[in-house]
Amino acid sequence: MTEPRDHPFVAAVKPLVDAMGGELMDPALAQPDDVVLTWEGQDLLAVRLPQLSDSLDHILAALERRHGVPLSQLDRKSKQDVVRILEARGAFSVRHGVETVAGALGVSRFTVYNYLNRDAGSAKGGGKTSQG
């Protein structure tokens, strides 16, 4: 088999796999939960997807790189934007997601919930949301 890492298809999917926090590997090493990618009838490579909790850490690291500073150093508006992005990516469906995000942002869980409720309230017309 030719070296799959040099294949143009691998070069095309590598940025996506990297962005997801996945791992490229030889298809012969694939486990049942891995995704084997085929090109012109040949198993070319396998992708091992990250666990959800690892994905959240990977997303937080990517957001930190994008901002160029630790997320805890962002201003309030930027932290709210980060929470909005994370919510859209399903970060808060992960067990301990709120706690993980709060730690990365250097805020309390209560503050993260306030950011989430603020966005939910503005989506409903700008009014305050009640809890209870």
Secondary structure, 3 states (H helix, E strand, C coil): CCCHHHCHHHHHHHHHHHHHCCEEECHHHCCCCCEEEEECCEEEEEEECCCHHHHHHHHHHHHHHHHCCCHHHCCHHHHHHHHHHHHHCCHHHCCCHHHHHHHHHCCCHHHHHHHHHHHHHHHCCCCCCCCC
